[in-house]
Amino acid sequence: MLKIYGQARSRAFRVMWLCKESNISYEHIPVTIHIDNAQAKEPWYRELNPNARIPTIDDDGFVMWESSAINLYLAEKYASPLWPTNTQGKGRMLQWAFFIANDVEGPMIMVFQNRFAFPPEKRVAAIADEGEKKMLPRLAIIEQALAAKGHLGYERWDMADFIASSVLYSLYAMKYDLSAFPHLDAWLKASLSRPAAIEAIKLRG
Ligand SMILES: N[C@@H](CCC(=O)N[C@@H](CS)C(=O)NCC(=O)O)C(=O)O
């Protein structure tokens, strides 16, 4: 059976959400991070993931890491209903997945950590502001695409939307003010209201 390593309250959530969207059974193996002697830094875990981060999966002996890559792999392997049905759809999915990973997630995490996740004494306002400056024009690109079509997938809400909304979950978690991006705001709320998303969010505790 598929094994998912990582606490649910982490990027492992993205993989659990995909499994719920796609009817994939899995065994969950929580792995601690950000504490002294974190399991993610132990040799047995580094053997699975040399980057010592979560999540990692073991799919009947095939081990891989990087949350969005894992989700693309699982969606294709298990014939997820979210998988695009034609080549253009696959192209669009990869376009948004790379854009989100390369251009949006980094700046978003700078904002997330320094305005929300870090304890107040560790937050650096200048880092949050720098992240926000980079993030906003990129959110505007997503807003424009959603204003035109209502979804990011080529024909419907599909893996393109899944990958983007599973990463942008952090904006929702920190209650980031998206009023300047009404289509993005509505799309993110609708994406995270899908039954599978609600189940996965509950696992975060
Ligand atoms: N790009 C990686 C990032 C993985 C990552 O940074 N995971 C965090 C938890 S959400 C982690 O393991 N942090 C522990 C650490 O950096 O030591 C992915 O998407 O899987």
The ligand as an SDF file (V2000), in Angstrom:
LIG
                    3D

 20 19  0  0  0  0  0  0  0  0999 V2000
    9.6110   21.6140   -1.9650 N   0  0  0  0  0  0  0  0  0  0  0  0
    9.3590   20.6500   -0.9280 C   0  0  0  0  0  0  0  0  0  0  0  0
    9.4240   21.3780    0.4210 C   0  0  0  0  0  0  0  0  0  0  0  0
    9.2990   20.4180    1.5870 C   0  0  0  0  0  0  0  0  0  0  0  0
    9.3490   21.1580    2.9210 C   0  0  0  0  0  0  0  0  0  0  0  0
   10.0230   22.1910    3.0680 O   0  0  0  0  0  0  0  0  0  0  0  0
    8.6430   20.5900    3.8940 N   0  0  0  0  0  0  0  0  0  0  0  0
    8.6480   21.1790    5.2150 C   0  0  0  0  0  0  0  0  0  0  0  0
    7.3310   20.9140    5.9230 C   0  0  0  0  0  0  0  0  0  0  0  0
    5.9650   21.6550    5.1310 S   0  0  0  0  0  0  0  0  0  0  0  0
    9.7460   20.5270    6.0530 C   0  0  0  0  0  0  0  0  0  0  0  0
    9.9780   19.3360    5.9500 O   0  0  0  0  0  0  0  0  0  0  0  0
   10.4150   21.3190    6.8940 N   0  0  0  0  0  0  0  0  0  0  0  0
   11.3920   20.8140    7.7980 C   0  0  0  0  0  0  0  0  0  0  0  0
   12.7400   21.4020    7.5780 C   0  0  0  0  0  0  0  0  0  0  0  0
   12.9150   22.2580    6.6960 O   0  0  0  0  0  0  0  0  0  0  0  0
   13.6560   20.9850    8.2940 O   0  0  0  0  0  0  0  0  0  0  0  0
    8.0090   19.9600   -1.1480 C   0  0  0  0  0  0  0  0  0  0  0  0
    7.1040   20.6050   -1.7140 O   0  0  0  0  0  0  0  0  0  0  0  0
    7.8520   18.7880   -0.7950 O   0  0  0  0  0  0  0  0  0  0  0  0
  1  2  1  0
  2  3  1  0
  2 18  1  0
  3  4  1  0
  4  5  1  0
  5  6  2  0
  5  7  1  0
  7  8  1  0
  8  9  1  0
  8 11  1  0
  9 10  1  0
 11 12  2  0
 11 13  1  0
 13 14  1  0
 14 15  1  0
 15 16  2  0
 15 17  1  0
 18 19  2  0
 18 20  1  0
M  END
$$$$
